[in-house]
Amino acid sequence: MTLTKKDFDWTNIAFLIISPMIGLVGTGIYVYFNGIHWLEITLFVIMYFFTGLSITAGYHRLFSHRSYDAHWTLRLFYLVFGAAALENTMLRWASDHRIHHKYVDTDRDPYNINRGGFYAHMGWIFYKHTEDPDAANMSDFKNDALVKWQEKYYIPIAVAAGWVLPGLIGLTVGRPWGCVLWGGFFRVVFVHHMTFFINSWAHMFGKQTYSDQDTSRDSWWLAFLTYGEGYHNFHHKFQADYRNGVRWYQWDPSKWLIAAAHFFGLATRLNRTPSRTILLARTSMDIKRTQKEVESVRPDFWARVQVQLETRKKRLEAAHQRVAEAKAAYVALKDSKMDQSKKLIAHYNRRIKVYERRFERERARWKGILKDAVLQARSFRSASNPAA
């Protein structure tokens, strides 16, 4: 696919140039002459999360991937503040994203990383949209009344929620323009690039923890910049999961928002990839990476390591299975209509903790074998190349 100057979308180019100038330079000039009010900073933070999470938890995980279902009030919130993020209508955004997953890293990928980091980050927006045959892939939402409303009134909604609302809030303290700049233009610049990083940096930096079938990568530090979307390799491997940061401690405010919505009855059918499936994907990639490091140095040594890994993998999977079965029995016990004593429930809870500790020990041994194999391979390499 060859793009030329004739394909430039000058409206998008102008907006992506002018909005940072107003957001950064304009806000800087305003602060120089008027100082900073606490409401402006507060509004910036609130609008930053409202609009950014409407893209990641809404446009992305709800509408693009159907990883959960949402009450109409939550969908309305996503559509209003998603419009205020000024990243296009939901239908266009989600359609591009579904095509990205279907044709990732190819010429049909709208933000193909193989065309360069800048192109994937924002360069692709500089060009006119060419209708893809798969553009009709949003048929599951095209008859949604709220989606049709946003599609029809996208610009008025974006202006009202993105600039008019901050200005009206600013009137309460006599600083409407300050709030428009901080909660509107300055915020738009940050939200744009934080979400653009998902298309660029999340395909450039980090580890391929679960799959190497595409360029997606996991990066804990990028998760802090992208509302939890930094665990991008997990997402590409398990697209239908409502989580990106699968572990409880991994920074993923989009996941927490969805879980909170579920708690309050605003989200249902939260899709979770089975933990065994995740474990198998991870151990397979562990073996693949270790094989690449070791086999090229000492094929005979890799044969021995491979036997160790296969044995330890079976033990790891068995330990995981015991945890899963104990948790299932515990949940069944608590959900049963039969009267259960606190003593029996506590017994099952202790059993889970015992099995979890055993699983963690098996995982530590698994990691130890991997680490030792790589260290020995590197020592072999150093011994065979003393000059290096």
C-alpha positions, 0 to 999 in steps of 0.5 A, a space after each residue: 500500500 503506497 500513500 502519497 501527498 494526495 492522500 493527506 487528510 488536511 483536516 486531521 493534520 491541521 487539528 493534530 497540529 493546532 490542538 497541541 499548540 493551543 493546549 501546550 502554548 495557550 495553556 502556558 501563556 494563560 498560566 503565566 498571566 493568570 496562575 493556576 487554580 485548583 479547579 483547573 487541575 482537578 478538572 484536567 485529572 477528571 476529564 483525563 480519566 473520563 475520556 481516556 477510560 471511555 476509550 479503553 474500557 468503552 470504545 476498546 474493551 466493550 465495543 471493539 471486543 465485546 469483552 462484557 455487556 454494559 447497562 445503557 447508562 454506562 454505554 452513554 457515558 462511554 459514548 459522550 466522553 469517548 467523543 470528548 476524547 476526539 478520536 473519532 466516532 465509536 463505530 469508526 474507531 472500533 471498526 479500525 481496531 477490529 481490522 487491526 486485530 484481524 490483519 495485525 502487522 500487515 498492509 491492511 492493518 490501519 496502524 501497522 507498526 512495520 511502517 514505523 513507530 511514528 506512523 503507528 503512533 499518529 502518522 496513519 491519521 494524517 491520511 484519508 480513510 480508505 473504506 476497507 471491505 471489513 468496515 461493515 464489521 460493526 453490524 452488531 452495534 449499528 442498530 444500537 440507538 445510542 450508537 446511532 445518536 453518537 454517530 449522527 451528533 459526534 461533533 456537537 457531543 464532542 464540543 459540548 462534553 470536551 469544551 463547553 462543559 469545562 467552560 461552564 464549570 470554570 464559570 463557577 470560579 470566574 475562570 472559564 477559559 482556564 478550565 477550557 484550556 486545562 480540561 479541554 485542549 491541554 487534556 486532549 493532547 495528553 489523552 491523544 498521546 497516551 492512547 496513541 502509545 498503545 498503537 506504537 510503543 505497545 508494539 515496540 517495547 516490552 516482552 512477548 509473554 504469551 505469544 510471538 505471533 505478532 509484534 504486541 508486547 507487555 510493558 508494566 511501565 507503559 500500563 501506567 501511561 495507557 490506562 492499563 493497556 500496556 499489557 498488550 501481548 496478553 490482550 492480543 493473545 486473549 482479545 475477548 478478556 475484559 482484563 489486560 493486566 491479568 494479575 491483581 497487582 498489575 496497573 489496569 484502571 480500565 479493568 477496575 472500572 469494569 469490575 466496579 461497574 459489575 459490582 454496582 450492576 452496570 456491567 455483566 458477562 465479564 469474560 475471563 480467559 481460564 487461568 489454565 489457558 493463560 498458564 499454558 500460553 505463558 509456559 510455552 513462551 518460556 520454553 520457546 525463549 529458553 530454547 532460542 537462547 540455549 539451543 544455538 549454543 549447545 544443542 546437547 545441553 538443550 536436550 537435557 534442559 528440555 527433559 527437565 522443563 517438560 517434567 517440571 511443567 507437568 508438576 506446575 500444571 498439576 499444582 495449578 489444577 489442584 488450586 483450581 479444583 479447591 477454589 471451585 469446591 469452595 465456591 460451590 460450598 458457599 453457593 449451595 443452599 445447604 447449611 454449612 458450618 463456618 468450620 467447614 468453609 474455613 477448612 476449604 479456605 485453608 486448603 486453597 491457601 496450602 495449594 496456592 503455596 505449593 503452586 508458588 513453589 512449583 512456579 519458583 522452581 520453574 523459573 529457576 530452571 529457566 534462569 539456570 539454563 540461560 546462565 549456563 548457555 551464556 557461560 558456554 558462549 563466553 567460554 567459546 568466545 574468550 575474546 568477546 
